[in-house]
Amino acid sequence: MKLKLLTAVAATVALSAFTIVSTSEKDLVGAWKIDDSRVNSIVKKVIDKAVEANPDAEDQITAQKEAIATMVQGLRLTINADHTYKNVSPQGTKGGKWALTNSGHTLEFTKEDGSVRKDSILESSATRLKLINRDLADTILYVHP
């Protein structure tokens, strides 16, 4: 009897370790900033993407590394309970609608122009939001400012 109970408990623990927990909408609501530990990686991705689009301007783009870092550090994402969001950056404010899809595993942003970005949620809690930004093909960790 003990062996059956022990086996059942061990199986439950082992399987739950690999279960992805769905994201709660209440965990998403609030103001977020990019965690300092991810800024350099994001700056590199932004520069690489800009150079890929404009290979002749590589020197000029690379020379703007500090300005790009300042921009990334200044980004703020505000997710509202009414399913609207705002991205605030030194270049201005943009917004739109957001939704949780794919059983809470995808955060979908519909921009004002109608374009849609779907980010995979790797982790979400009241203090951390870790996404795979599909536009940058990078993992971004957001924390509350």
DSSP file (Angstrom, degrees, kcal/mol; ACC not computed):
  #  RESIDUE AA STRUCTURE BP1 BP2  ACC     N-H-->O    O-->H-N    N-H-->O    O-->H-N    TCO  KAPPA ALPHA  PHI   PSI    X-CA   Y-CA   Z-CA
    1    1 A M     >        0   0    0      0, 0.0     4,-2.2     0, 0.0     5,-0.2   0.000 360.0 360.0 360.0 -43.9    0.0    0.0    0.0
    2    2 A K  H  >  +     0   0    0      1,-0.2     4,-2.9     2,-0.2     5,-0.2   0.883 360.0  54.0 -62.9 -37.7    2.8    2.4    0.9
    3    3 A L  H  > S+     0   0    0      2,-0.2     4,-2.5     1,-0.2    -1,-0.2   0.904 108.6  48.2 -64.1 -41.5    4.5    1.7   -2.4
    4    4 A K  H  > S+     0   0    0      2,-0.2     4,-2.3     1,-0.2    -2,-0.2   0.915 114.4  45.9 -64.9 -42.5    1.4    2.5   -4.4
    5    5 A L  H  X S+     0   0    0     -4,-2.2     4,-2.5     2,-0.2    -2,-0.2   0.923 113.7  48.4 -66.3 -44.3    0.9    5.7   -2.5
    6    6 A L  H  X S+     0   0    0     -4,-2.9     4,-2.6     1,-0.2    -2,-0.2   0.903 111.9  49.8 -62.4 -41.8    4.6    6.7   -2.8
    7    7 A T  H  X S+     0   0    0     -4,-2.5     4,-2.4    -5,-0.2    -1,-0.2   0.911 111.1  49.1 -63.2 -43.4    4.5    5.9   -6.6
    8    8 A A  H  X S+     0   0    0     -4,-2.3     4,-2.2     2,-0.2    -2,-0.2   0.912 113.1  46.6 -63.8 -43.0    1.4    8.0   -7.1
    9    9 A V  H  X S+     0   0    0     -4,-2.5     4,-2.5     2,-0.2     5,-0.2   0.921 112.8  49.6 -65.1 -44.2    2.9   11.0   -5.2
   10   10 A A  H  X S+     0   0    0     -4,-2.6     4,-2.5     1,-0.2    -2,-0.2   0.899 111.5  49.0 -62.5 -41.5    6.2   10.7   -7.1
   11   11 A A  H  X S+     0   0    0     -4,-2.4     4,-2.6     2,-0.2     5,-0.2   0.910 111.3  49.7 -65.1 -42.3    4.4   10.6  -10.4
   12   12 A T  H  X S+     0   0    0     -4,-2.2     4,-2.3     2,-0.2    -2,-0.2   0.926 113.0  46.2 -62.4 -45.4    2.3   13.6   -9.5
   13   13 A V  H  X S+     0   0    0     -4,-2.5     4,-1.3     2,-0.2    -2,-0.2   0.920 113.7  48.9 -63.5 -44.6    5.3   15.6   -8.4
   14   14 A A  H  < S+     0   0    0     -4,-2.5     4,-0.5    -5,-0.2     3,-0.2   0.918 114.5  44.1 -63.9 -44.1    7.3   14.6  -11.5
   15   15 A L  H >< S+     0   0    0     -4,-2.6     3,-1.1     1,-0.2    -1,-0.2   0.864 110.0  54.8 -71.0 -35.5    4.5   15.5  -13.9
   16   16 A S  H >< S+     0   0    0     -4,-2.3     3,-1.0     1,-0.2    -1,-0.2   0.761  96.1  67.2 -70.7 -22.4    3.6   18.8  -12.2
   17   17 A A  T 3< S+     0   0    0     -4,-1.3    -1,-0.2     1,-0.2    -2,-0.2   0.766 106.5  41.4 -65.9 -23.8    7.2   19.9  -12.6
   18   18 A F  T <  S+     0   0    0     -3,-1.1     2,-0.5    -4,-0.5    -1,-0.2   0.308  89.3 110.3-106.5   7.0    6.7   20.0  -16.4
   19   19 A T    <   -     0   0    0     -3,-1.0     2,-0.5    -4,-0.2    -3,-0.0  -0.715  63.9-137.3 -86.3 128.9    3.2   21.6  -16.4
   20   20 A I        -     0   0    0     -2,-0.5     2,-0.4   103,-0.0    -2,-0.1  -0.746  18.0-135.2 -85.9 126.7    3.0   25.1  -17.7
   21   21 A V        -     0   0    0     -2,-0.5   103,-0.1     1,-0.1     2,-0.0  -0.653  21.3-116.7 -83.3 134.5    0.8   27.3  -15.5
   22   22 A S        -     0   0    0     -2,-0.4     2,-0.3     1,-0.1    82,-0.2  -0.354  32.6-106.2 -68.2 150.8   -1.6   29.5  -17.4
   23   23 A T        -     0   0    0     81,-1.2     2,-0.4    80,-0.1    -1,-0.1  -0.561  25.5-136.1 -80.5 139.9   -1.2   33.2  -17.0
   24   24 A S    >>  -     0   0    0     -2,-0.3     3,-0.9     1,-0.1     4,-0.8  -0.804   9.1-137.1 -94.4 136.4   -3.7   35.1  -14.9
   25   25 A E  H >> S+     0   0    0     -2,-0.4     4,-1.4     1,-0.3     3,-0.8   0.865 104.1  60.6 -59.9 -35.8   -5.0   38.4  -16.3
   26   26 A K  H 34 S+     0   0    0      1,-0.3    -1,-0.3     2,-0.2    55,-0.0   0.811  99.6  56.3 -65.3 -27.3   -4.7   40.0  -12.9
   27   27 A D  H <4 S+     0   0    0     -3,-0.9    -1,-0.3     1,-0.2    98,-0.2   0.783 106.8  50.9 -70.7 -26.3   -0.9   39.3  -12.9
   28   28 A L  H << S+     0   0    0     -4,-0.8    51,-0.3    -3,-0.8    -2,-0.2   0.814  85.6  99.0 -81.1 -31.5   -0.5   41.2  -16.2
   29   29 A V     <  +     0   0    0     -4,-1.4     2,-0.3    49,-0.1    51,-0.2  -0.349  65.8  49.8 -67.1 131.1   -2.3   44.4  -15.2
   30   30 A G  E    S-A   79   0A   0     49,-2.6    49,-2.6    -2,-0.1     2,-0.4  -0.810  91.8 -47.7 137.7-176.4    0.0   47.2  -14.2
   31   31 A A  E     -A   78   0A   0     -2,-0.3     2,-0.3    47,-0.2    47,-0.2  -0.753  52.6-173.4 -94.4 138.7    3.1   49.1  -15.4
   32   32 A W  E     -A   77   0A   0     45,-2.7    45,-2.4    -2,-0.4     2,-0.3  -0.942  10.6-171.2-131.6 149.9    6.1   47.2  -16.5
   33   33 A K  E     -AB  76 143A   0    110,-2.9   110,-2.7    -2,-0.3     2,-0.3  -0.937  39.0 -93.1-133.0 160.5    9.7   48.1  -17.6
   34   34 A I  E     - B   0 142A   0     41,-0.5   108,-0.3    38,-0.4     5,-0.1  -0.579  47.8-110.8 -74.0 131.2   12.4   45.9  -19.1
   35   35 A D    >>  -     0   0    0    106,-3.3     3,-2.3    -2,-0.3     4,-0.5  -0.364  21.2-123.3 -63.2 138.7   14.6   44.4  -16.5
   36   36 A D  G >4 S+     0   0    0      1,-0.3     3,-0.8     2,-0.2     4,-0.5   0.784 108.6  66.2 -54.8 -29.8   18.2   45.8  -16.5
   37   37 A S  G 34 S+     0   0    0      1,-0.2    -1,-0.3     2,-0.1     4,-0.2   0.683 104.7  44.2 -68.2 -16.0   19.6   42.4  -17.0
   38   38 A R  G <> S+     0   0    0     -3,-2.3     4,-2.2   103,-0.2    -1,-0.2   0.496  86.5  91.8-105.0  -6.2   18.0   42.2  -20.5
   39   39 A V  H <X S+     0   0    0     -3,-0.8     4,-2.7    -4,-0.5     5,-0.2   0.928  86.2  48.1 -59.7 -50.0   18.9   45.7  -21.8
   40   40 A N  H  > S+     0   0    0     -4,-0.5     4,-2.2     1,-0.2    -1,-0.2   0.887 112.0  50.0 -60.2 -40.3   22.2   44.8  -23.5
   41   41 A S  H  > S+     0   0    0     -4,-0.2     4,-2.1     2,-0.2    -1,-0.2   0.912 112.5  46.7 -64.3 -42.5   20.7   41.7  -25.2
   42   42 A I  H  X S+     0   0    0     -4,-2.2     4,-2.7     2,-0.2    -2,-0.2   0.909 109.9  53.3 -67.7 -41.4   17.7   43.8  -26.5
   43   43 A V  H  X S+     0   0    0     -4,-2.7     4,-2.6     1,-0.2     5,-0.2   0.926 109.3  49.8 -58.4 -44.9   20.0   46.6  -27.7
   44   44 A K  H  X S+     0   0    0     -4,-2.2     4,-2.9     1,-0.2    -1,-0.2   0.916 111.2  48.6 -60.2 -44.0   22.1   44.0  -29.6
   45   45 A K  H  X S+     0   0    0     -4,-2.1     4,-2.5     2,-0.2    -2,-0.2   0.905 111.5  49.7 -63.9 -41.6   18.9   42.6  -31.3
   46   46 A V  H  X S+     0   0    0     -4,-2.7     4,-2.3     2,-0.2    -2,-0.2   0.930 113.6  45.8 -62.9 -45.6   17.7   46.1  -32.2
   47   47 A I  H  X S+     0   0    0     -4,-2.6     4,-2.9    -5,-0.2     5,-0.3   0.937 112.6  50.2 -63.6 -46.6   21.0   47.0  -33.8
   48   48 A D  H  X S+     0   0    0     -4,-2.9     4,-2.3     1,-0.2    -2,-0.2   0.906 112.1  47.8 -58.5 -42.4   21.3   43.6  -35.6
   49   49 A K  H  X S+     0   0    0     -4,-2.5     4,-1.7     2,-0.2    -1,-0.2   0.902 113.2  47.7 -66.8 -40.7   17.7   44.1  -37.0
   50   50 A A  H  X S+     0   0    0     -4,-2.3     4,-1.8     2,-0.2    -2,-0.2   0.899 112.9  48.3 -66.7 -40.7   18.5   47.7  -38.1
   51   51 A V  H  < S+     0   0    0     -4,-2.9    -2,-0.2     2,-0.2    -1,-0.2   0.887 108.5  54.6 -66.8 -38.6   21.8   46.7  -39.7
   52   52 A E  H  < S+     0   0    0     -4,-2.3    -1,-0.2    -5,-0.3    -2,-0.2   0.895 113.1  42.4 -61.0 -39.5   20.1   43.8  -41.5
   53   53 A A  H  < S+     0   0    0     -4,-1.7    -1,-0.2     1,-0.2    -2,-0.2   0.781 131.5  25.1 -76.5 -27.2   17.5   46.2  -43.0
   54   54 A N    ><  +     0   0    0     -4,-1.8     3,-1.9    -5,-0.1    -1,-0.2  -0.572  66.1 168.0-136.9  70.6   20.2   48.8  -43.8
   55   55 A P  G >  S+     0   0    0      0, 0.0     3,-1.2     0, 0.0    -1,-0.1   0.792  77.2  59.9 -59.4 -28.8   23.6   47.1  -44.2
   56   56 A D  G 3  S+     0   0    0      1,-0.2     3,-0.3     2,-0.1     4,-0.2   0.680 103.1  53.2 -72.3 -15.7   25.2   50.3  -45.7
   57   57 A A  G <> S+     0   0    0     -3,-1.9     4,-2.6    -6,-0.2    -1,-0.2   0.122  70.3 118.9-105.1  20.5   24.4   52.2  -42.5
   58   58 A E  H <> S+     0   0    0     -3,-1.2     4,-2.9     1,-0.2     5,-0.2   0.896  75.1  49.1 -55.7 -45.6   26.0   49.8  -40.0
   59   59 A D  H  > S+     0   0    0     -3,-0.3     4,-1.9     1,-0.2    -1,-0.2   0.918 113.5  46.1 -62.1 -43.8   28.6   52.3  -38.7
   60   60 A Q  H  4 S+     0   0    0      2,-0.2     4,-0.5     1,-0.2    -1,-0.2   0.896 114.8  47.5 -66.2 -39.9   26.0   55.0  -38.1
   61   61 A I  H >< S+     0   0    0     -4,-2.6     3,-1.4     1,-0.2    -2,-0.2   0.936 112.1  48.9 -66.7 -47.0   23.6   52.5  -36.4
   62   62 A T  H >< S+     0   0    0     -4,-2.9     3,-1.6     1,-0.3    -1,-0.2   0.851 103.7  61.2 -62.2 -34.6   26.3   51.0  -34.2
   63   63 A A  T 3< S+     0   0    0     -4,-1.9     3,-0.4     1,-0.3    -1,-0.3   0.692  97.7  60.3 -65.3 -17.4   27.4   54.5  -33.2
   64   64 A Q  T <>  +     0   0    0     -3,-1.4     4,-2.6    -4,-0.5    -1,-0.3   0.208  69.1 114.8 -93.7  14.8   23.9   55.0  -31.7
   65   65 A K  H <> S+     0   0    0     -3,-1.6     4,-2.5     1,-0.2    -1,-0.2   0.890  76.2  47.6 -55.2 -45.6   24.3   52.1  -29.2
   66   66 A E  H  > S+     0   0    0     -3,-0.4     4,-2.3     1,-0.2    -1,-0.2   0.899 112.4  49.3 -64.8 -40.5   24.1   54.4  -26.2
   67   67 A A  H  > S+     0   0    0      2,-0.2     4,-2.1     1,-0.2    -1,-0.2   0.895 111.4  49.4 -65.2 -39.3   21.0   56.2  -27.4
   68   68 A I  H  X S+     0   0    0     -4,-2.6     4,-2.6     2,-0.2    -2,-0.2   0.906 110.0  51.4 -65.6 -41.4   19.3   52.9  -28.2
   69   69 A A  H  X S+     0   0    0     -4,-2.5     4,-2.5    -5,-0.2    -2,-0.2   0.912 109.6  49.7 -61.7 -42.3   20.2   51.6  -24.7
   70   70 A T  H  X S+     0   0    0     -4,-2.3     4,-1.4     2,-0.2    -1,-0.2   0.899 111.0  50.3 -62.6 -40.5   18.7   54.8  -23.2
   71   71 A M  H  X S+     0   0    0     -4,-2.1     4,-0.6     2,-0.2     3,-0.3   0.936 111.2  47.7 -62.1 -47.4   15.6   54.2  -25.3
   72   72 A V  H >< S+     0   0    0     -4,-2.6     3,-1.0     1,-0.2   -38,-0.4   0.904 111.0  51.3 -62.5 -42.2   15.2   50.6  -24.2
   73   73 A Q  H 3< S+     0   0    0     -4,-2.5    -1,-0.2     1,-0.2    -2,-0.2   0.789 109.9  51.6 -65.5 -26.4   15.7   51.5  -20.5
   74   74 A G  H 3< S+     0   0    0     -4,-1.4    -1,-0.2    -3,-0.3    -2,-0.2   0.526  82.0 116.0 -88.8  -6.4   13.0   54.2  -20.9
   75   75 A L    <<  -     0   0    0     -3,-1.0   -41,-0.5    -4,-0.6     2,-0.4  -0.396  42.8-173.1 -65.8 137.7   10.4   51.9  -22.4
   76   76 A R  E     -AC  33  88A   0     12,-2.3    12,-3.1   -43,-0.1     2,-0.5  -1.000  10.5-162.0-133.3 132.6    7.3   51.4  -20.2
   77   77 A L  E     -AC  32  87A   0    -45,-2.4   -45,-2.7    -2,-0.4     2,-0.6  -0.967   6.7-168.4-113.3 121.9    4.5   49.0  -21.0
   78   78 A T  E     -AC  31  86A   0      8,-2.9     8,-2.1    -2,-0.5     2,-0.6  -0.957   1.8-165.4-114.0 120.0    1.2   49.6  -19.2
   79   79 A I  E     -AC  30  85A   0    -49,-2.6   -49,-2.6    -2,-0.6     2,-0.2  -0.917  12.2-154.9-106.4 120.9   -1.4   46.8  -19.3
   80   80 A N    >   -     0   0    0      4,-2.8     3,-1.5    -2,-0.6     4,-0.2  -0.642  24.3-123.1 -99.8 153.3   -4.9   47.9  -18.3
   81   81 A A  T 3  S+     0   0    0      1,-0.3    -1,-0.1    -2,-0.2     4,-0.1   0.726 109.1  66.6 -64.6 -22.3   -7.7   45.8  -16.9
   82   82 A D  T 3  S-     0   0    0      2,-0.1    -1,-0.3     1,-0.1     3,-0.1   0.254 121.5-103.9 -84.5  14.7  -10.0   47.0  -19.7
   83   83 A H  S <  S+     0   0    0     -3,-1.5    15,-2.0     1,-0.3     2,-0.3   0.748  85.1 119.5  68.5  28.1   -7.8   45.1  -22.2
   84   84 A T  E     - D   0  97A   0     13,-0.3    -4,-2.8    -4,-0.2     2,-0.3  -0.822  41.8-167.4-110.4 160.3   -6.0   48.2  -23.5
   85   85 A Y  E     -CD  79  96A   0     11,-2.1    11,-1.6    -2,-0.3     2,-0.4  -0.963  10.3-152.7-142.2 160.8   -2.3   48.8  -23.3
   86   86 A K  E     -CD  78  95A   0     -8,-2.1    -8,-2.9    -2,-0.3     2,-0.6  -1.000   3.3-158.0-134.3 136.0    0.2   51.6  -23.8
   87   87 A N  E     -CD  77  94A   0      7,-3.8     7,-2.5    -2,-0.4     2,-0.5  -0.973  16.4-166.4-107.1 118.7    3.8   51.5  -24.8
   88   88 A V  E     +CD  76  93A   0    -12,-3.1   -12,-2.3    -2,-0.6     5,-0.2  -0.928  18.2 155.1-110.5 128.1    5.6   54.7  -23.7
   89   89 A S  E >   - D   0  92A   0      3,-2.4     3,-1.9    -2,-0.5   -14,-0.1  -0.882  60.5 -93.6-139.6 170.3    9.0   55.4  -25.1
   90   90 A P  T 3  S+     0   0    0      0, 0.0     3,-0.1     0, 0.0   -19,-0.0   0.748 125.5  58.7 -58.5 -20.8   11.1   58.5  -25.7
   91   91 A Q  T 3  S-     0   0    0      1,-0.3     2,-0.3   -20,-0.1    -3,-0.0   0.571 122.0 -88.4 -84.8  -9.5    9.7   58.6  -29.2
   92   92 A G  E <   -D   89   0A   0     -3,-1.9    -3,-2.4     2,-0.0     2,-0.4  -0.856  50.2 -55.1 135.2-170.7    6.1   58.8  -27.9
   93   93 A T  E     +D   88   0A   0     -2,-0.3     2,-0.3    -5,-0.2    -5,-0.2  -0.920  41.4 178.4-114.6 133.8    3.1   56.7  -26.8
   94   94 A K  E     +D   87   0A   0     -7,-2.5    -7,-3.8    -2,-0.4     2,-0.2  -0.958  10.4 170.0-129.3 150.4    1.5   53.9  -28.8
   95   95 A G  E     +D   86   0A   0     -2,-0.3    17,-1.3    -9,-0.3     2,-0.3  -0.772  11.8 144.0-145.5-170.7   -1.4   51.8  -27.7
   96   96 A G  E     -DE  85 111A   0    -11,-1.6   -11,-2.1    -2,-0.2     2,-0.3  -0.975  49.9 -49.4 165.4-153.6   -3.9   49.2  -28.6
   97   97 A K  E     -DE  84 110A   0     13,-2.3    13,-3.2    -2,-0.3     2,-0.3  -0.822  40.2-159.6-114.1 152.5   -5.7   46.2  -27.3
   98   98 A W  E     + E   0 109A   0    -15,-2.0     2,-0.3    -2,-0.3    11,-0.2  -0.928   9.2 178.6-128.9 157.3   -4.3   43.1  -25.6
   99   99 A A  E     - E   0 108A   0      9,-1.8     9,-3.1    -2,-0.3     2,-0.5  -0.986  28.8-124.9-153.4 147.6   -5.7   39.6  -25.1
  100  100 A L  E     + E   0 107A   0     -2,-0.3     2,-0.2     7,-0.2     7,-0.2  -0.846  41.6 169.1 -89.9 128.8   -4.6   36.3  -23.6
  101  101 A T  E  >> + E   0 106A   0      5,-2.7     5,-2.0    -2,-0.5     4,-1.0  -0.746  45.4  49.1-129.8 178.3   -4.9   33.5  -26.1
  102  102 A N  T >45S-     0   0    0      1,-0.2     3,-1.1    -2,-0.2    -1,-0.2   0.925 132.6 -53.5  55.2  49.2   -3.8   29.9  -26.4
  103  103 A S  T 345S-     0   0    0      1,-0.3    -1,-0.2    -3,-0.2   -80,-0.1   0.825 109.0 -49.6  55.8  36.1   -5.1   29.0  -22.9
  104  104 A G  T 345S+     0   0    0     -3,-0.4   -81,-1.2     2,-0.2    -1,-0.3   0.625 119.5 105.0  83.1  13.4   -3.1   31.8  -21.3
  105  105 A H  T <<5S+     0   0    0     -3,-1.1    16,-2.9    -4,-1.0     2,-0.4   0.516  72.8  55.4-102.1  -7.4    0.2   31.0  -23.0
  106  106 A T  E   < -EF 101 120A   0     -5,-2.0    -5,-2.7    14,-0.2     2,-0.6  -0.990  63.3-154.1-130.7 134.1    0.2   33.8  -25.5
  107  107 A L  E     -EF 100 119A   0     12,-3.0    12,-2.8    -2,-0.4     2,-0.5  -0.937  19.7-160.8-105.5 115.8   -0.1   37.5  -25.0
  108  108 A E  E     -EF  99 118A   0     -9,-3.1    -9,-1.8    -2,-0.6     2,-0.5  -0.859   5.2-164.2-105.6 125.1   -1.5   39.1  -28.2
  109  109 A F  E     -EF  98 117A   0      8,-3.2     8,-2.6    -2,-0.5     2,-0.7  -0.938   3.2-163.3-109.1 122.8   -1.1   42.8  -28.8
  110  110 A T  E     -EF  97 116A   0    -13,-3.2   -13,-2.3    -2,-0.5     6,-0.2  -0.927  20.0-146.4-105.0 112.3   -3.3   44.4  -31.5
  111  111 A K  E >   -E   96   0A   0      4,-2.9     3,-2.3    -2,-0.7   -15,-0.2  -0.217  26.9-101.5 -75.2 165.8   -1.7   47.8  -32.4
  112  112 A E  T 3  S+     0   0    0    -17,-1.3    -1,-0.1     1,-0.3   -16,-0.1   0.796 123.2  57.1 -57.5 -30.5   -3.7   50.9  -33.4
  113  113 A D  T 3  S-     0   0    0      2,-0.1    -1,-0.3     1,-0.1     3,-0.1   0.460 121.3-107.9 -82.0   0.2   -2.9   50.2  -37.0
  114  114 A G  S <  S+     0   0    0     -3,-2.3    -2,-0.1     1,-0.3     2,-0.1   0.288  75.3 135.0  93.9 -10.7   -4.5   46.8  -36.8
  115  115 A S        -     0   0    0     -5,-0.1    -4,-2.9     1,-0.0     2,-0.4  -0.409  44.4-142.5 -72.1 152.1   -1.2   44.8  -36.9
  116  116 A V  E     -F  110   0A   0     -6,-0.2     2,-0.4    -3,-0.1    -6,-0.2  -0.941  14.9-169.1-122.3 135.8   -0.9   42.0  -34.4
  117  117 A R  E     -F  109   0A   0     -8,-2.6    -8,-3.2    -2,-0.4     2,-0.6  -0.992   8.3-159.6-121.6 131.6    2.1   40.7  -32.4
  118  118 A K  E     -F  108   0A   0     -2,-0.4     2,-0.4   -10,-0.2    16,-0.3  -0.950   7.8-170.0-114.7 118.4    1.9   37.5  -30.5
  119  119 A D  E     -F  107   0A   0    -12,-2.8   -12,-3.0    -2,-0.6     2,-0.3  -0.889  21.0-127.4-107.6 136.1    4.4   36.9  -27.7
  120  120 A S  E     -FG 106 132A   0     12,-1.2    12,-2.5    -2,-0.4     2,-0.6  -0.653  21.6-132.4 -80.6 134.8    4.8   33.6  -25.9
  121  121 A I  E     + G   0 131A   0    -16,-2.9    10,-0.2    -2,-0.3     3,-0.1  -0.792  30.6 169.9 -91.9 118.6    4.5   33.8  -22.1
  122  122 A L  E    S+     0   0A   0      8,-2.9     2,-0.3    -2,-0.6     9,-0.2   0.768  71.2   1.0 -93.2 -32.6    7.4   31.9  -20.4
  123  123 A E  E     + G   0 130A   0      7,-1.6     7,-2.8  -103,-0.1    -1,-0.4  -0.980  61.1 177.9-156.3 139.9    6.7   33.2  -16.9
  124  124 A S  E     + G   0 129A   0     -2,-0.3     2,-0.3     5,-0.2     5,-0.2  -0.971  15.3 140.4-148.7 136.9    4.2   35.5  -15.2
  125  125 A S        -     0   0    0      3,-2.4    -2,-0.0    -2,-0.3  -102,-0.0  -0.862  67.1 -80.2-152.3-175.7    3.6   36.5  -11.7
  126  126 A A  S    S+     0   0    0     -2,-0.3     3,-0.1     1,-0.2    18,-0.0   0.701 130.1  28.3 -67.3 -17.7    2.7   39.7   -9.8
  127  127 A T  S    S+     0   0    0      1,-0.2    17,-0.7    16,-0.1     2,-0.4   0.578 119.2  46.2-120.2 -14.5    6.3   40.9  -10.1
  128  128 A R  E     - H   0 143A   0     15,-0.2    -3,-2.4   -96,-0.0     2,-0.4  -0.989  46.9-176.6-137.7 141.7    7.8   39.3  -13.3
  129  129 A L  E     -GH 124 142A   0     13,-2.3    13,-3.4    -2,-0.4     2,-0.6  -0.932  10.1-173.1-136.8 111.6    6.6   38.9  -16.9
  130  130 A K  E     +GH 123 141A   0     -7,-2.8    -8,-2.9    -2,-0.4    -7,-1.6  -0.928  12.9 172.0-113.0 120.0    8.9   37.0  -19.2
  131  131 A L  E     -GH 121 140A   0      9,-2.8     9,-3.2    -2,-0.6     2,-0.8  -0.868  37.5-127.8-124.9 153.9    8.0   36.9  -22.9
  132  132 A I  E     -GH 120 139A   0    -12,-2.5   -12,-1.2    -2,-0.3     2,-0.8  -0.924  29.2-147.4 -96.5 109.5    9.4   35.7  -26.1
  133  133 A N  E  >> - H   0 138A   0      5,-2.8     5,-1.6    -2,-0.8     4,-1.6  -0.692   8.3-163.2 -78.0 110.5    9.1   38.8  -28.3
  134  134 A R  T  45S+     0   0    0     -2,-0.8    -1,-0.2   -16,-0.3   -15,-0.1   0.751  84.6  59.7 -72.3 -23.3    8.6   37.3  -31.7
  135  135 A D  T  45S+     0   0    0      1,-0.2    -1,-0.2     3,-0.1    -2,-0.0   0.919 119.6  27.6 -68.2 -42.4    9.4   40.5  -33.5
  136  136 A L  T  45S-     0   0    0      2,-0.2    -2,-0.2    -3,-0.2    -1,-0.2   0.573 100.2-132.2 -92.2 -11.3   12.9   40.6  -32.0
  137  137 A A  T  <5 +     0   0    0     -4,-1.6     2,-0.3     1,-0.2    -3,-0.2   0.939  69.3 115.8  54.6  48.8   13.2   36.8  -31.6
  138  138 A D  E   <S- H   0 133A   0     -5,-1.6    -5,-2.8     2,-0.0     2,-0.5  -0.969  71.7-110.2-144.5 156.0   14.4   37.4  -28.1
  139  139 A T  E     - H   0 132A   0     -2,-0.3     2,-0.5    -7,-0.2    -7,-0.2  -0.773  33.2-165.3 -88.4 130.3   13.3   36.8  -24.5
  140  140 A I  E     - H   0 131A   0     -9,-3.2    -9,-2.8    -2,-0.5     2,-0.6  -0.969   7.3-156.2-120.7 130.9   12.3   39.9  -22.6
  141  141 A L  E     - H   0 130A   0     -2,-0.5  -106,-3.3   -11,-0.2     2,-0.4  -0.928  11.3-166.4-107.2 120.5   11.9   40.1  -18.9
  142  142 A Y  E     +BH  34 129A   0    -13,-3.4   -13,-2.3    -2,-0.6     2,-0.3  -0.819   8.5 176.8-102.8 144.7    9.6   42.8  -17.6
  143  143 A V  E     -BH  33 128A   0   -110,-2.7  -110,-2.9    -2,-0.4   -15,-0.2  -0.909  40.2 -89.5-135.5 165.0    9.4   43.9  -13.9
  144  144 A H              0   0    0    -17,-0.7  -112,-0.2    -2,-0.3   -17,-0.0  -0.614 360.0 360.0 -76.7 136.2    7.5   46.6  -12.2
  145  145 A P              0   0    0      0, 0.0    -1,-0.1     0, 0.0  -113,-0.1   0.502 360.0 360.0 -67.9 360.0    9.4   49.9  -12.1
